[in-house]
Amino acid sequence: MIKLRYDRKVNFYETDAQGIVHHSNYPRYFEEVRGFFLEYIGYPYPKLREEINIDVVLLKLEVEYHQPLYFQDKFYILFNIEEFNRFKFSFFYQIFKEDILVATGKTSHCCIDRKTRKIVSIPPFLLEKFKGVIND
């Protein structure tokens, strides 16, 4: 299974009064790497929204914190598809500073029609892209 790598640096505004990355930023990091993934497979989020008429919505979010990150720390996120079926899919995230595991997380998602706001099947072309990534 392929693990995509996304590199980043901590910005000052992401830290709290103690100089530690505030816990609320980790879900934002996860969202950034999901956008990176969609671009990687050739379907950036605007293309899904405008051409395919679907939104990808968050159903569940889990974060486990192991070590803190600080202002200007360089870190990377390893990201992969953990599971998917016709209607739902999940991603798994590992955040590292150097080779130290900082946090792990998982998000679960589905697709909804932008007009009706109802859950729809994951488009077949997207399922094929998921299969291509999960089997690499």
Secondary structure, 3 states (H helix, E strand, C coil): CCCEEEEEECCHHHECCCCEECCCHHHHHHHHHHHHHHHHCCCCHHHHHHCCCEEEEEEEEEEEECCCCECCCEEEEEEEEEEECCCEEEEEEEEEECCEEEEEEEEEEEEEECCCCCEECCCHHHHHHHHHHHCC
